[in-house]
């Protein structure tokens, strides 16, 4: 796999936090930032997958996005009565 170098600008206080965490984990700044980006991408893909499933279920049940919060509130309210 080929590697490219990328220049990124950070505010000094943020960069200091990055360096402190990298140091505490015995990692380089680059390793820490690569891992952060990997985690972000993984999380973004997972949310996209979850929302895709939600859209499929909503379509199957004929539920619009604006119907979701009222249904959640109704469900939570019914659970409170059980306690």
N, C-alpha and C positions, 0 to 999 in steps of 0.2 A: 504494500500500500504506500502510495506517495504521501509526502508530508508537505504542508505549506505553512509558512510563518504568517501570522496575522497580528497586526498592531491594534491594540485596544486602548482607549483612554478611560481612566478611572479617576474619580476624585481622590485626593491624597488620603483622606480618612478611611475611605472604602478600601483602598489598596493596602493600607496598614492592617485592616482587619483580615484581608485575604492573606497577607504575609504571616500574620500571627497564627491563623488557623493552619496554614501550610506548615509552618515551623512546628506547631504543637503535634502535628500528625507526621512529622518527618517526611514531608513531601515538598516537591517544588511548587512554585506558584503556577506553572503551566499544568502540572498534574492536577492540582486542585481545580483550576478553571475548566480543564477538559472534563473532569468528573462532574462538575456542576452543570455543564452544558449537556452531558450525556443524561444526567438525571432529569433535566428539564425536558429534553426531547422524549425520553421514556414516559414521563408524566403526561406530556402533551398528547402523545399517541394513545395512552390509556384513557384520558378524558375523551378524546375523539371517538374511541371505541365504545365507551360507555354512552356517550350522547347518541351515537349511531344506533345502538341497541334501544335506547329510549325512544328515538324517533320511529324505529320499526314497531315497537310495542304500541306507541301512541297511535300509529297509523292503523295497526291491527284492531285496536280497541276504539278507534275513532275519537281519540282524545287530543285536543289542541294544546299547545304549549301553555296558553293562558289558563287552562283548566287544571294544571298540575298543582300550583300552590294551594288553591282552595281544597283540592283532594287531600293534600298532605296535612293541611290544618284540620280537616274533618277527621282524618285517620288519627292524628295525635290527640284530638279532643276525645275521641272514642276510647283511646288507650288510658287517658287520665281518669275516666269514669270507672274503669275496671279496677284501678288501684284502690 
